[in-house]
Amino acid sequence: MKKKWPLPFGMKTKHLALLVAGIMWTGLTIAQESVNVSGGNATGSGGSAAYSIGQVVYTTHSGSTGTVAQGVQHAYEIFILGTKETALNISLTAFPNPATDNLTITVSEFKNEKLWYQLFDALGKSAGRGEISGQQTTLALQHLPMATYFLDIHNQENKKIQSFKIIKN
């Protein structure tokens, strides 16, 4: 017969407490989980994104300070549309935005100021430039591919007085 060595009273209690704590901890750990039909990674010239198709559950919680949607990723972009007063005391407007064929630049209270525009793509490559010759100037966009462009308006001192983010559909 083999002799068993008894554990001291404190050791037995510590082992039991660690075992119970370990079991409770594994029951409390929760990771993000969703049931998806498909998914993958999409890569292009603008970067890459991971996506999933078929997420079946998401919740929205609203309160007095705002709303949060859990389970879904949302893009958040701020577009400032409208007019802006410049140092020349004129208002510049570019419309329609998004544009398809033509974009119109409107200058309120045009008094023969020497203004010109420059259009850039997202990589900073020039997509066109020209003079603003009156209260309304139309830019032809038919030759440009669908993308996001930046329109800079400059004065005669070559100082940029306003920029617009233009979406070409």
N, C-alpha and C positions, 0 to 999 in steps of 0.2 A: 504494500500500500504506500502510495506516494503521499508525502506530507505537503499540505498547502500552506503557503506563507500568507498570513493575513495582512491586509493593508491597514495602515493606521487609520483611525476614524476620520481624520481630516482629509486624507488622500481620497478615500472612497466618496466622500461628499463633493470634493472638487471635481472628480471625474464625472459624477452624475450631473452636477450643475453645468459643466461644459457640454455634455451630451444634450441636455435639455435646451440650452441656449443655442446650440448649433441647429437643432431641429426647428426651433422657433424662428431662427433667422432665415432658413431656407423657405419657410412658409410665408415670410413677409416680403421677400424680394420679388419685385414685379418689374419686368422689362417691357419696352414698347412691343406691341404685337398687333399685327393686322393680317387678315386673311385676304390674300391677293390672288387674282386669276393669272396675272402675268406681270412682267416688269423687266427692267434691264438698265443699260446705260446708253445714252445718246451723246454722240460726240460730233462737233462741227467746228467751223472756223471761229465761232464766237466762244467756244468753251465746251464743257460737258455737263450733263445733268443725269442724275439717277431718277428713275420714275417707276411707279407701280400702277397697275390697272386693277380695279375691282375692290377697292377698299370699301368695306360694307358698313362701317360704323364711324360716325364722328358726332361730337356733341358741341353745342354752342351755349355759352353761358353769358347772360346779359346782366348788367348791374348799373348802378347810377354813375359809375365812372367809365363805363365802356363795355365792349363786347369782346369775348375771346372764343375762337373756334379751335377745338382740340381734335387732333387726328388728321387734319388737312393742312398742307403747307400753302400759304397764300403769298403771292408776290405783292410787294408794297412799293408803289412808285408815286412820286409827287410830280404832277405836271402843273406848271403855272401858265395859264392861258389868259389872254386879255391884253390890256394895254399897260404901258409903263411910261411915266413922265421922265423925260431925259433932261440933260443939262441945257439943251437947246429950247426948252419949253415946248416941245412937240410930243405927240403920242405916236408910237409906232405899233402897228398891228400886222400880223401875218395870218392869213386865213385862206382856204379852209385847212384845218389841221386835225386829222390826217388829210393829206392831199393825194390826188391821183394823177391828174394831167398838168394842172397849173396851180401856182401859188401866187397870191396877191399880197403885196406889201403896201400898206396904207400909211401915209404920213399926214397927220392932221396939222393944219396951219403951215403948210409948206410954203416957204418964202425964198425959193431958189437957193437953198443951202446945197452945198456940194456934199452929197451923201452917196455912198456906194456900199454894195453888199458882197459878201463872199460866202459860198456854200461849201461845207466840208462834210465828208462821210465820217463814220464812227472811228476810222483809223487816222483821221486828220488829213486825208488826201483831198485836195481841192476838187470840187465837183462843179464849179462855176463861179463867175464873178461878173459884176456889171454896175453901171450907174443907176441911181434912183433919180429919175428925171422929172418926176411930178408927184402929184398927190397920191396917185396909184401907179404901181409898177408891177407887171405880171412876169413871173418866172415860169418858163416852160420846163416841166419835169418829166415829159414823156420818155426821154432818152435815158433816164436814170432807173436803176433797178430798185425794187422794193427794199427799203432799209430805213434807218434812222439817220437824219442829217442835222447839222448845226448851221444855222444861218446867222452870220455876224453882220451887223450894220455899223459902218464906220463914217466918221465925219471928215472934213477936208484936212484936218491935222493928222489923219490916219489913226485917230483914237477910236477904239471900239466903244460905241454908245449903247448897244443892246445886242443880246443874243437870243435866239429862239431855237427850241428843239422841234424839228419838223419830222413827221412820220410820213413816208411815201408809201402808199398802198399800190 
